[in-house]
Amino acid sequence: MISQRLIRAVRLSGRRQYEIAHSAKLHPSTLSKILNGIEIVRPGDPRVLRLGKVLGIPERKLFARRGRNSAKGDVRSGRRKSMGAGSHAPGRVMNMQ
């Protein structure tokens, strides 16, 4: 999981997310998915390392430690927190019976 520091750095950089994504050789939707915890990353993920380089953040500060500074989600289960009643995973079809 990525650190809150990385999320804040992107949001406070003064640059548009698509500019940061392109500088890190990422598609803007991939950056969005990483920041929102939809795209699961592991320590050492080259995409996140490139983001750190673009934003000037050292590797040791890019990834959350277990149970601390994690972006969204429950670190123990590997699942994201619920988005509320009636929410479902993106791309999943809900049974409307």
KAJO-V790593 format. One record per residue. N is the residue number from 1. OMEGA is omega in degrees with one decimal (none if undefined). Layout:
BEGIN
n-><N N>
omega-><OMEGA OMEGA>
END
This chain:
BEGIN
n-><1 2 3 4 5 6 7 8 9 10 11 12 13 14 15 16 17 18 19 20 21 22 23 24 25 26 27 28 29 30 31 32 33 34 35 36 37 38 39 40 41 42 43 44 45 46 47 48 49 50 51 52 53 54 55 56 57 58 59 60 61 62 63 64 65 66 67 68 69 70 71 72 73 74 75 76 77 78 79 80 81 82 83 84 85 86 87 88 89 90 91 92 93 94 95 96 97>
omega-><179.9 -178.1 174.0 179.2 178.4 179.1 179.2 -179.0 178.5 -175.6 -176.3 -174.7 -175.8 178.6 175.5 -176.8 -179.8 177.5 178.1 179.8 -178.8 178.4 179.5 -179.6 176.6 170.7 -180.0 179.5 176.7 177.3 179.1 -179.8 178.2 -177.7 -177.2 175.5 178.6 176.3 -177.8 178.7 177.9 177.4 -179.6 180.0 -175.6 178.3 -179.6 176.7 177.1 176.2 179.0 179.2 179.3 -175.8 178.9 179.7 179.2 -176.3 -176.5 -179.6 -176.4 -173.5 -179.7 172.0 -179.5 175.2 -178.8 173.8 -178.3 172.4 -174.2 169.9 178.0 -175.4 -176.9 -176.6 -176.7 -178.7 175.7 174.6 179.8 179.1 177.9 -178.7 177.1 -179.3 177.0 -177.9 178.0 177.4 -179.3 -179.6 179.1 176.0 -173.9 -178.9 none>
END
